[in-house]
């Protein structure tokens, strides 16, 4: 088995909260280990994130407020199987997501 530590997603949010940020590749298990949500903007915004099967994700952060010029961190050990997704979006594209994890194939 190959184990690869990697950035699963790095980038700006969209204003659609169901945007797929990461999909677990076929024949792979992924462990999401850390998510950083950053708001470098001068106003407070909100974001939503979820994990699970495409079209049926379970939200773990629903319309969470993030203050201007701040970050929120989620440290976790969430196992995702092939084709599972991580979704997210925010009320403004200034918000960015930084998702790290381990892929096992």
C-alpha positions as CSV (number, residue, x, y, z in Angstrom):
1,X,0.0,0.0,0.0
2,X,1.2,3.4,-0.9
3,X,0.6,6.2,1.6
4,X,0.8,9.8,0.3
5,X,0.5,12.9,2.4
6,X,-0.9,15.7,0.3
7,X,-2.9,18.9,-0.1
8,X,-6.4,17.7,-1.0
9,X,-7.6,21.2,-1.9
10,X,-6.2,24.7,-1.8
11,X,-8.1,27.6,-3.1
12,X,-10.9,30.2,-3.0
13,X,-14.4,29.2,-2.1
14,X,-17.3,29.6,-4.5
15,X,-20.7,31.0,-3.4
16,X,-22.3,27.6,-4.0
17,X,-22.0,25.6,-0.8
18,X,-22.2,22.2,-2.5
19,X,-19.1,22.8,-4.7
20,X,-17.0,19.6,-4.8
21,X,-13.6,20.5,-3.4
22,X,-12.1,17.0,-3.4
23,X,-13.2,13.5,-4.6
24,X,-11.5,10.4,-3.3
25,X,-9.9,8.6,-6.3
26,X,-10.9,5.0,-7.2
27,X,-9.2,2.2,-5.3
28,X,-8.2,4.8,-2.6
29,X,-9.0,5.6,1.0
30,X,-8.4,9.1,2.1
31,X,-8.0,10.4,5.7
32,X,-8.8,14.1,5.9
33,X,-6.5,15.4,8.7
34,X,-6.8,19.2,8.7
35,X,-8.9,22.0,7.2
36,X,-8.1,25.7,7.5
37,X,-10.7,28.2,6.5
38,X,-9.3,31.7,6.0
39,X,-11.0,35.0,5.6
40,X,-8.5,37.7,4.6
41,X,-11.3,40.1,3.8
42,X,-12.4,43.2,5.7
43,X,-15.9,41.9,6.4
44,X,-17.3,38.8,8.2
45,X,-18.6,36.0,6.0
46,X,-20.1,32.5,6.4
47,X,-19.1,29.1,5.0
48,X,-20.5,25.6,4.8
49,X,-18.6,22.3,4.4
50,X,-19.6,18.6,4.2
51,X,-18.2,15.2,3.6
52,X,-19.7,11.9,2.3
53,X,-21.1,10.5,-0.8
54,X,-21.7,12.7,-3.8
55,X,-25.2,14.2,-3.6
56,X,-25.6,13.1,0.0
57,X,-22.9,14.8,2.0
58,X,-23.3,15.3,5.7
59,X,-22.6,18.9,6.7
60,X,-20.1,19.3,9.5
61,X,-20.1,23.1,9.3
62,X,-23.3,24.8,8.3
63,X,-23.4,28.6,7.7
64,X,-20.5,29.1,10.2
65,X,-19.5,32.8,10.7
66,X,-15.8,33.6,10.1
67,X,-14.7,37.1,11.2
68,X,-12.7,39.4,9.0
69,X,-9.0,38.8,8.9
70,X,-9.2,35.4,10.7
71,X,-8.9,31.7,10.3
72,X,-10.7,28.7,11.7
73,X,-9.1,25.2,11.9
74,X,-10.5,21.8,12.0
75,X,-8.1,19.0,13.2
76,X,-9.6,15.6,12.4
77,X,-9.1,12.0,11.4
78,X,-12.1,11.5,9.0
79,X,-11.9,8.4,6.8
80,X,-13.4,8.7,3.3
81,X,-13.7,5.9,0.8
82,X,-13.4,5.9,-3.0
83,X,-15.8,8.4,-4.7
84,X,-16.6,10.2,-1.4
85,X,-16.4,14.0,-1.6
86,X,-15.6,17.0,0.5
87,X,-17.8,19.9,-0.4
88,X,-17.9,23.6,0.6
89,X,-18.7,27.1,-0.3
90,X,-18.9,30.5,1.3
91,X,-20.9,33.7,1.2
92,X,-18.0,35.5,-0.5
93,X,-15.1,34.2,-2.7
94,X,-12.6,36.0,-0.4
95,X,-12.9,32.9,1.8
96,X,-10.3,30.2,1.1
97,X,-10.1,26.5,2.0
98,X,-6.9,24.6,2.7
99,X,-7.5,20.9,3.1
100,X,-4.8,18.4,4.0
101,X,-4.8,14.6,4.3
102,X,-3.4,11.2,3.5
103,X,-4.3,9.1,0.5
104,X,-3.9,5.3,0.9
105,X,-3.9,3.2,-2.3
